[in-house]
Amino acid sequence: AGDPAVGKSALAQMFCNDGAHFQKNYTLTTGIELLVKAVSVPETSDSVEFFIFDSAGKDLFSEMLEKLWEQPNVLCLVCDVTNEQSFNNCAKWLEKLRAQAVGLHIPGVLVGNKTDLVGRRVVGQKQAQEWAEKHGLEYCEMSVKEMKNVEAPFHILAKSFHQLYKEKVETFHSLA
């Protein structure tokens, strides 16, 4: 989730294609594209298969997104570190997601993208880190264009989801 042009589609495509195709031209996502990829869970021999919903960032599509976002398992919230408004709007995106998952704990990560544009940066790492922690999210930074740290958010999410899964299995075993 995140504002238009923050790099959501580029992140999803580069991650799922192992860095094979960076789109140089921006194309507006007008709905949701489903991508699938298995991710190894760090420090285990397990893996998690992610169904990645690359969703539109325009408000025009928000009603459709709300229907498609029912019962999410994890959240990858992306902002552009060169665009303060995209960072400020993360609260709106998080609120939309949590409205779809009332009463559920949804592991998530805030991703600061476009770190390669050093001279244009307006969102500080500490500022974003503190915001993420305040909202119960992990934080990482990356540059999809330079293929730097692209796998990090997915490893964070895989580890968080795996931990939740293990806790639920333990709960079921304790009931038996």
Stockholm file with secondary structure:
# STOCKHOLM 1.0

chainA/1-176         AGDPAVGKSALAQMFCNDGAHFQKNYTLTTGIELLVKAVSVPETSDSVEFFIFDSAGKDLFSEMLEKLWEQPNVLCLVCDVTNEQSFNNCAKWLEKLRAQAVGLHIPGVLVGNKTDLVGRRVVGQKQAQEWAEKHGLEYCEMSVKEMKNVEAPFHILAKSFHQLYKEKVETFHSLA
#=GR chainA/1-176 SS CCSTTSSHHHHHHHHHTTTCCCCSSCCCCCSEEEEEEEEECTTSSCEEEEEEEEECCSGGGHHHHHHHTSSCSCEEEEEETTCHHHHHTHHHHHHHHHHHSTTCCCCEEEEEECTTCGGGCCSCHHHHHHHHHHTTCEEEECBTTTTBSTTHHHHHHHHHHHHHHHHHHHHHHHHC
#=GC SS_cons         CCSTTSSHHHHHHHHHTTTCCCCSSCCCCCSEEEEEEEEECTTSSCEEEEEEEEECCSGGGHHHHHHHTSSCSCEEEEEETTCHHHHHTHHHHHHHHHHHSTTCCCCEEEEEECTTCGGGCCSCHHHHHHHHHHTTCEEEECBTTTTBSTTHHHHHHHHHHHHHHHHHHHHHHHHC
//
